[in-house]
Amino acid sequence: MKTALKLAAGAGAALFAALPAWAQDAAAAAPAAPFTPTAEMVNKGDVAWMIVATALVLMMSVPALALFYGGLVRTKNMLSVLMQVLTIVCVAALVWFAWGYSMAFTNGGDLNKYVGGFSKVFLAGVDPTTFAATFSNGVYLPELVFVMFQMTFACITPALIVGAFAERVKFTPLILFVVAWLTLAYFPIAHQVWYWAGPDFLHAAPDDTGLLWSWGALDFAGGTVVHINAGIAGLVGCLVIGPRIGYKSEPMPPHNLVMTMIGASLLWIGWFGFNAGSGLEANAFGALAFVNTFVATAAAGVAWAVIEQIVHKKPSLLGAASGVVAGLVAITPAAGFAHPGTAIILGAVASLVCFFFVTTVKNALKYDDTLDVFGIHAVGGIIGAIGTGIVADPALGGQGWIDYSAPVATAGAYDMVAQVITQLKAVGWTIAWSGVVSAVLFLALKYTIGLRPKAEVEVEGLDLNEHGERAYNY
């Protein structure tokens, strides 16, 4: 792969999944750079859009994900799922403020390829006068806006994990797992994929990037960081904890598909902030990510319904909602790179592959991934991440990548084969990192304070036993 590709990748001057390093940190790494960000480089339109996008991503967790998951479990565990998602969002936000932001988006010194440092713990040095880079030369955001946008990503990612072992996990060990997993898995992977010196500084500090960024891996909004990361953790969790009591021997239908439909719909709406906001600017590339998120998701929903019609002779609402989420997951890493036509193909392909995993593969291997976190998020994320290397090709209408190693960013020559190989490396690295960290944490908790409630508690339901409440009082 060309040296320039290893230095940086992008889909346009405003394109790459969320998240530059701070200009201040880059300046420290390259003091000779004759550039200082100023308030005049902040556009109020960008700021307004990013604040709206931040609120949309928060909506993806609460209420969207909570309702989507809650409707899929049995009545006796509905409230426990809502409580788990809500509390994870609260805890993750505080951890992000305390040390997560610093670990993800500052220079980590000798470990900079793998994780950031602690120079901005408790947001030290971050105030209304500091700036965060976008993907355009001379365009900046208030750093606090960037902090908040990225906080919402850190909140929803661990919340996704709980669906893999819903209805059979104790609350306190789960929250302890979330804090440790964020620290050891999410923050390092976010740093490795999204940390860089920014377009005005990278040419003077070409090594000031995370590991996967230095490889040239493309991930517009979190295919690796969010979905593969969380999906693999979910698979490990469901294997360590084991299947639910009665799994495969008694019916366990969703208790409220209306609620699941509402949650899926809100996820789709919120995902526009997740994907289109990851360009960090209110511009044409945000619009591209927006339309790709729309059409890829629509194609995935249709594809799932069609295959159910063929296989089961009846398309189901649960299947259509699952297809929609699979499409959202798959287009996430490619949202700002693909042409809408190839985005449709990517969404449809991901839906079909995810259908195969949540039906055939899960049944054959007999693992109890309760709400198909692995089958949809990990598998969909893998399809999307690898597919990004294809759909980003300008020969297919994609946006290619930007060489930020030049003082003024310029388009780079695109090599599809080399890019797909890079995407495969990024996928493999993320699977290995998340898998090892998750296994260590789950096993440590299992053999110390325990992860699973007693059998009688699980049979009666977690709502009353873990929280002293019922979701429904008739």
PyMOL commands that set and color helices and strands:
alter all, ss='L'
color gray80, all
select helices_A, chain A and resi 3-7+23-29+39-41+44-72+75-105+109-111+121-123+143-165+171-194+211-215+223-241+257-279+284-312+317-334+340-365+373-391+394-396+416-446+455-460+462-467
alter helices_A, ss='H'
color red, helices_A
select strands_A, chain A and resi 131-133+140-142+402-403+410-411
alter strands_A, ss='S'
color yellow, strands_A
deselect
rebuild
show_as cartoon
